[in-house]
Amino acid sequence: MSAAAPHRGTLLLTGGSGMVGSNIREHPRAAEWTILAPGSRELDLTDTAATYDYIQRTQPDIIVHAAGKVGGIQMNMANPVDFLDVNAVIGRNVIMGARAAKIPQMINLASTCIYPRAAPNPLVEDAMLTGPLEPTNEGYSLAKIMALRLCQYIRAETPELLYKTLIPCNLYGRHDTFDPAASHMVPAVIAKLHAAREAGIDTMDIWGDGTARREFMYARDLAGAVLRAAADMEALPDLMNIGVGHDHSVTDYYNAAAKVVGWQGSFEHDLSKPTGMKQKLCDTTRQTDWGWQPQTSLHDGMALTYQFFLERQSA
């Protein structure tokens, strides 16, 4: 970025230490903003009064709401109360705190898990609330739908408040969580394959039959989309998917990770385990009309993520 990059004001980033928040903060376009990214010790987003007070005192020009309790299928199934309650409370506090302080702009980050389990693919934004949700992450999905709807209701009542929602596909990348018991699929696979290679293990289980299809985007690409949106909120649709526009099978992701890690064993399918939705692919028509596409290939993203994993291992 050149030294002449514009300064656009103050951006309050919730979840600044998470994967998405960390990728936003280290993106070159972050230099356009003074970024406030309070950690949980500085600001507990489940504390309504503290959240309202922080937003009122700091008066950011825009809020990017990326905070939340996140995890893979195992964590969602084991902790549905927390995934619903914590995320609903955080979403409500941030969004209503912004409204009370009359913050003019907000980017709320949702997730493609808001779409019905049986919605036809690719998933169009209008498919939300047209059918039952995927049971394995229903609590998290309900909280995200609540926050999304709250932004829409505020925009309808007060059009000058540009509170808009981006719906990213599944993400992976730098600053991801690699604990297989708590992480999403790609980082969990990278960690498991690395451990298998180090231990000389030559077989690896895949949950389900491996045919379920997923769309994963490198988190740095999402960060670029968020910061581009923050720079021109008027042009951003009120609700928009952010994705790569194509998907791969779960087995494909395992094979891609194995190549990057250098593991040469074989996979076995554990048909007793849940696989979630059979397909979850974004419709990217609105994104394309907005003029944006991600730039990182699956192989390159996997390689950069594995490099980060190794750096963290050696730290």
C-alpha positions as CSV (number, residue, x, y, z in Angstrom):
1,M,0.0,0.0,0.0
2,S,1.3,3.4,-0.9
3,A,2.0,6.1,1.7
4,A,-0.8,8.2,0.1
5,A,-3.5,5.7,1.1
6,P,-6.6,7.5,2.5
7,H,-7.4,7.6,6.1
8,R,-11.1,6.7,6.4
9,G,-11.6,7.1,10.2
10,T,-12.0,4.8,13.1
11,L,-13.1,1.1,12.7
12,L,-14.2,-0.9,15.7
13,L,-13.4,-4.5,15.1
14,T,-15.1,-7.1,17.4
15,G,-13.4,-10.5,17.6
16,G,-10.1,-8.8,16.6
17,S,-8.0,-11.7,18.0
18,G,-9.9,-14.4,16.2
19,M,-9.1,-15.8,12.8
20,V,-11.2,-13.4,10.8
21,G,-10.3,-10.4,13.0
22,S,-6.6,-11.2,12.9
23,N,-6.6,-11.5,9.1
24,I,-8.4,-8.1,8.9
25,R,-5.9,-6.4,11.2
26,E,-2.9,-7.7,9.2
27,H,-4.3,-7.0,5.7
28,P,-2.7,-4.1,3.9
29,R,-5.9,-2.2,3.6
30,A,-6.2,-2.1,7.4
31,A,-3.7,0.8,7.2
32,E,-6.6,3.0,5.9
33,W,-8.2,2.9,9.3
34,T,-7.5,3.5,12.9
35,I,-8.6,0.1,14.2
36,L,-9.9,-0.5,17.7
37,A,-9.8,-4.2,18.5
38,P,-10.5,-4.6,22.2
39,G,-9.8,-8.0,23.7
40,S,-12.1,-9.8,26.0
41,R,-10.2,-8.5,29.1
42,E,-10.7,-4.9,27.9
43,L,-14.3,-5.4,26.7
44,D,-16.7,-8.3,27.6
45,L,-19.2,-8.3,24.8
46,T,-21.6,-10.4,26.8
47,D,-21.8,-7.4,29.2
48,T,-24.6,-5.2,27.8
49,A,-23.7,-2.0,29.8
50,A,-20.0,-2.3,29.1
51,T,-20.6,-2.8,25.4
52,Y,-23.0,0.1,25.1
53,D,-20.6,2.3,27.0
54,Y,-17.5,1.4,25.0
55,I,-19.3,2.1,21.7
56,Q,-20.7,5.4,23.0
57,R,-17.3,6.5,24.3
58,T,-15.2,5.6,21.2
59,Q,-17.8,6.6,18.6
60,P,-16.2,4.6,15.7
61,D,-17.1,5.5,12.1
62,I,-17.9,1.9,11.4
63,I,-18.1,-1.4,13.3
64,V,-17.1,-4.7,11.8
65,H,-18.7,-7.4,14.0
66,A,-16.6,-10.6,13.7
67,A,-16.8,-11.8,17.3
68,G,-18.5,-15.0,18.4
69,K,-18.2,-18.4,19.8
70,V,-17.2,-20.7,16.9
71,G,-16.3,-24.3,16.5
72,G,-16.7,-27.4,14.3
73,I,-19.5,-30.1,14.3
74,Q,-18.3,-31.7,17.5
75,M,-18.3,-28.5,19.6
76,N,-21.7,-27.4,18.2
77,M,-23.3,-30.7,19.0
78,A,-21.8,-30.8,22.5
79,N,-22.6,-27.2,23.4
80,P,-25.8,-26.0,21.7
81,V,-26.8,-23.8,24.6
82,D,-23.6,-21.7,24.6
83,F,-23.6,-21.5,20.8
84,L,-27.1,-20.0,20.8
85,D,-27.0,-18.0,24.0
86,V,-23.5,-16.5,23.8
87,N,-23.7,-15.6,20.1
88,A,-27.2,-14.1,20.5
89,V,-26.1,-12.0,23.5
90,I,-23.0,-10.7,21.8
91,G,-24.8,-10.0,18.5
92,R,-27.6,-8.1,20.3
93,N,-25.2,-6.1,22.4
94,V,-23.0,-5.0,19.6
95,I,-25.8,-4.2,17.1
96,M,-28.1,-2.5,19.6
97,G,-25.2,-0.7,21.2
98,A,-24.3,0.7,17.8
99,R,-27.9,1.8,17.2
100,A,-28.1,3.5,20.6
101,A,-24.8,5.4,19.9
102,K,-26.0,6.2,16.3
103,I,-23.0,4.6,14.7
104,P,-23.6,5.2,11.0
105,Q,-22.2,2.0,9.5
106,M,-21.8,-1.7,10.4
107,I,-20.7,-4.8,8.7
108,N,-22.2,-7.8,10.5
109,L,-20.5,-11.2,9.6
110,A,-22.9,-14.2,9.4
111,S,-22.3,-17.7,8.1
112,T,-23.7,-20.0,5.4
113,C,-25.0,-22.2,8.2
114,I,-28.0,-19.8,8.3
115,Y,-29.4,-21.5,5.3
116,P,-31.9,-24.3,5.5
117,R,-30.5,-27.8,5.5
118,A,-32.6,-28.7,2.3
119,A,-32.1,-25.4,0.5
120,P,-31.1,-25.9,-3.1
121,N,-27.5,-25.2,-4.0
122,P,-26.1,-22.8,-4.9
123,L,-27.5,-21.0,-1.8
124,V,-29.2,-17.7,-2.7
125,E,-29.6,-15.0,0.0
126,D,-33.4,-15.2,-0.3
127,A,-33.4,-18.9,0.8
128,M,-32.9,-17.9,4.4
129,L,-35.8,-19.0,6.7
130,T,-37.4,-21.1,4.0
131,G,-37.0,-24.4,5.8
132,P,-35.5,-26.2,8.9
133,L,-31.8,-25.6,9.7
134,E,-29.0,-28.2,9.9
135,P,-29.4,-29.8,13.4
136,T,-25.7,-30.1,14.1
137,N,-25.2,-26.4,14.3
138,E,-28.8,-25.1,14.7
139,G,-28.0,-23.0,17.9
140,Y,-25.2,-21.1,16.2
141,S,-27.3,-20.6,13.1
142,L,-30.3,-19.2,15.1
143,A,-28.0,-16.6,16.8
144,K,-26.6,-15.5,13.4
145,I,-30.1,-15.2,11.9
146,M,-31.2,-13.1,14.8
147,A,-28.3,-10.7,14.3
148,L,-28.8,-10.5,10.6
149,R,-32.5,-9.8,11.0
150,L,-31.8,-7.1,13.6
151,C,-29.6,-5.3,11.2
152,Q,-32.3,-5.5,8.5
153,Y,-34.9,-4.2,10.9
154,I,-32.8,-1.3,12.0
155,R,-32.0,-0.4,8.3
156,A,-35.8,-0.5,7.6
157,E,-36.6,1.8,10.5
158,T,-33.6,4.1,10.1
159,P,-32.3,3.9,6.5
160,E,-29.4,6.3,7.2
161,L,-27.9,3.6,9.4
162,L,-26.1,1.3,7.0
163,Y,-26.1,-1.9,8.9
164,K,-25.3,-4.7,6.4
165,T,-24.5,-8.3,6.5
166,L,-21.9,-10.4,4.7
167,I,-22.4,-14.2,4.7
168,P,-19.0,-15.9,4.2
169,C,-18.6,-19.5,3.2
170,N,-16.5,-21.8,5.3
171,L,-13.1,-20.3,6.1
172,Y,-9.6,-21.4,6.9
173,G,-6.2,-19.7,7.0
174,R,-3.7,-18.0,9.2
175,H,-4.7,-17.6,12.9
176,D,-7.0,-20.6,12.6
177,T,-7.6,-23.0,15.5
178,F,-5.9,-26.4,14.9
179,D,-7.3,-28.4,17.8
180,P,-9.2,-31.2,16.1
181,A,-11.8,-31.3,19.0
182,A,-12.6,-27.6,18.5
183,S,-11.7,-26.5,15.0
184,H,-13.4,-26.6,11.6
185,M,-12.5,-29.2,9.0
186,V,-9.5,-27.8,7.1
187,P,-7.4,-26.9,10.1
188,A,-8.3,-30.1,11.9
189,V,-7.3,-32.1,8.9
190,I,-4.0,-30.3,8.6
191,A,-3.2,-30.9,12.3
192,K,-4.2,-34.6,12.1
193,L,-2.2,-35.3,9.0
194,H,0.8,-33.6,10.4
195,A,0.6,-35.7,13.5
196,A,0.1,-38.8,11.5
197,R,3.2,-38.1,9.3
198,E,5.3,-37.4,12.4
199,A,4.1,-40.6,14.1
200,G,4.4,-42.7,11.0
201,I,0.7,-43.5,10.9
202,D,-0.4,-44.5,7.4
203,T,-4.2,-44.6,7.7
204,M,-6.6,-41.8,8.6
205,D,-10.4,-41.7,9.3
206,I,-12.7,-39.4,7.3
207,W,-16.1,-38.8,9.0
208,G,-18.9,-40.1,6.8
209,D,-18.5,-41.2,3.2
210,G,-16.4,-38.2,2.1
211,T,-18.9,-37.1,-0.6
212,A,-20.3,-34.1,1.3
213,R,-19.3,-31.0,-0.6
214,R,-18.0,-27.8,1.0
215,E,-16.8,-24.4,-0.1
216,F,-13.8,-23.1,1.7
217,M,-12.2,-19.7,1.3
218,Y,-8.8,-18.4,2.5
219,A,-9.5,-16.0,5.4
220,R,-7.2,-13.3,4.0
221,D,-9.5,-13.1,1.0
222,L,-12.5,-12.4,3.2
223,A,-10.5,-9.8,5.0
224,G,-9.9,-8.0,1.7
225,A,-13.7,-8.1,0.9
226,V,-14.6,-6.7,4.4
227,L,-12.2,-3.8,4.1
228,R,-13.3,-3.1,0.5
229,A,-16.9,-3.0,1.7
230,A,-16.0,-0.8,4.7
231,A,-14.6,1.8,2.3
232,D,-17.8,2.0,0.2
233,M,-20.8,1.0,2.3
234,E,-23.3,2.6,-0.1
235,A,-22.4,0.3,-2.9
236,L,-22.6,-2.9,-0.7
237,P,-25.8,-4.9,-0.9
238,D,-27.7,-5.2,2.4
239,L,-27.2,-8.9,2.4
240,M,-24.5,-10.7,0.4
241,N,-22.8,-14.1,0.2
242,I,-19.0,-14.1,0.1
243,G,-17.5,-17.2,-1.4
244,V,-15.3,-18.8,-4.1
245,G,-18.2,-19.9,-6.2
246,H,-17.3,-23.6,-6.4
247,D,-16.9,-26.4,-4.0
248,H,-15.0,-29.7,-3.4
249,S,-15.8,-33.0,-1.7
250,V,-14.6,-33.6,1.9
251,T,-12.3,-36.3,0.4
252,D,-10.8,-33.7,-2.0
253,Y,-9.9,-31.5,1.0
254,Y,-8.2,-34.4,2.8
255,N,-6.2,-35.2,-0.4
256,A,-5.2,-31.5,-0.9
257,A,-4.1,-31.3,2.7
258,A,-2.1,-34.6,2.5
259,K,-0.2,-33.2,-0.5
260,V,0.7,-30.0,1.3
261,V,1.7,-31.8,4.5
262,G,3.6,-34.6,2.7
263,W,1.5,-37.5,4.2
264,Q,1.3,-40.5,1.8
265,G,-1.1,-42.8,3.7
266,S,-4.6,-43.9,2.9
267,F,-8.0,-42.7,4.1
268,E,-10.8,-44.9,5.6
269,H,-14.4,-43.7,5.9
270,D,-16.1,-43.8,9.3
271,L,-19.8,-44.1,8.4
272,S,-20.9,-43.9,12.0
273,K,-20.0,-40.2,12.2
274,P,-22.2,-37.3,11.1
275,T,-21.2,-35.3,8.0
276,G,-23.6,-32.4,8.2
277,M,-25.2,-30.9,5.1
278,K,-24.5,-32.8,1.9
279,Q,-23.6,-29.6,0.1
280,K,-23.2,-25.9,1.1
281,L,-22.2,-23.8,-1.9
282,C,-22.8,-20.0,-2.1
283,D,-24.5,-18.3,-5.0
284,T,-22.1,-15.5,-5.7
285,T,-24.2,-13.5,-8.2
286,R,-24.5,-10.5,-5.9
287,Q,-20.8,-10.7,-5.1
288,T,-19.9,-10.8,-8.8
289,D,-22.2,-7.9,-9.5
290,W,-20.3,-6.0,-6.7
291,G,-17.1,-6.7,-8.7
292,W,-15.2,-8.9,-6.3
293,Q,-13.7,-12.4,-6.4
294,P,-11.2,-14.2,-4.0
295,Q,-7.7,-14.6,-5.3
296,T,-6.2,-17.5,-3.4
297,S,-6.3,-21.0,-4.8
298,L,-7.0,-24.0,-2.6
299,H,-3.4,-25.3,-2.9
300,D,-1.9,-21.9,-2.1
301,G,-4.2,-21.3,0.8
302,M,-3.5,-24.8,2.2
303,A,0.2,-24.3,1.9
304,L,0.1,-20.9,3.6
305,T,-2.1,-22.3,6.4
306,Y,0.3,-25.2,6.9
307,Q,3.2,-22.8,7.1
308,F,1.4,-20.9,9.8
309,F,0.7,-24.1,11.6
310,L,4.4,-25.0,11.6
311,E,5.3,-21.5,12.8
312,R,2.9,-21.8,15.7
313,Q,4.3,-25.3,16.5
314,S,7.8,-24.1,16.7
315,A,7.0,-20.9,18.7
